[in-house]
Amino acid sequence: MTRVTELTPLLKNLKLGAMAATLPERIALARREQLDYASFLEIVLSDEVNRRAHRRIELRLNNAGFEETCRLEDFDWSASITLDRRLLDAVFSLEFLDKHEHVLLVGPAGVGKSFLAQALGYSAIRAGHTVRFAHADDFFRTMAQARVDNSLDRAFRSFLTPDLLILDDLGLHRLTAQQSADLYELILNRHRSSSFIITSNRAVEEWLSLFDDPILGNSALDRLANASYQIVIEGTSYRELLSPHRALLNNEGGD
């Protein structure tokens, strides 16, 4: 029986079981480098800190509900789109999260709004924040179902808890009276305590027409507009670059 094998039950008892996988390597390093006890302990504890940080990130990514893993460095800037890169760089600094401000991404379908929103969410998680991604219609369906299930408070709190809530594709249709009230309450409760990213095919000035009650709409949008970065993306569909048909044509052109 090796020394590490003997230590494994103790490590597991202390919830340090993952340390056993790298301990032989670290012991070998300590012998080779003739490390003192304190240096050896610093190395193995640093390994554990890094493992736990990685697990937290993985858990938050899994819980965020992203459609795909999106990173800014993977965005295809050869797409025929235009946007204010200065504003984009500003929001990717993530200072808006510390200030409880918001990001509104607007533009026609397929220009990369959802990709950039999820890339911002990915960066926020890497920086230690909690994030939830949801289509706007899914929020409204969740609230409607919660009223049937008598779980409204719990469902609503689940949208309040994350540091960053991403609502994708707001404005696909005009809101009912209940949906207008739900969105108003969501904005009211998150404003100045946490942040939104909202994507929409409609310009922000068109959002008021979505609300059944213009008074609620004015109140909600005034809060958003005065505490947000508004990034307008113009151009043709970003998805066209990703289509298999386009890829085949490009390959044939290179033959």
Buried (B, 14 or more C-beta within 10 A) or exposed (E): EEEBEEBBEEBEEEEBEBBBEBBEEBBEBBEEEEBEEEEBEEBBEEBBEEBEEEEEBEEBBEEBBBEEEBEBEEBEEEBEBEBEEEBBEBBBEBEBBEEBBBBBBBBBEBBBBBBBBBBBBBBBBEEEBBBBBBBBBBBBEBBBEBEEEEEBEEBBEBBBEBBBBBBBBBBEEEBEEEBBBBBBBBBEBBBEEBBBBBBBBBEBEEBBEBBBBEEBBEBBBEBBBEBBBBBBBEBEBBBEBEEEEEEEEEEEEEE
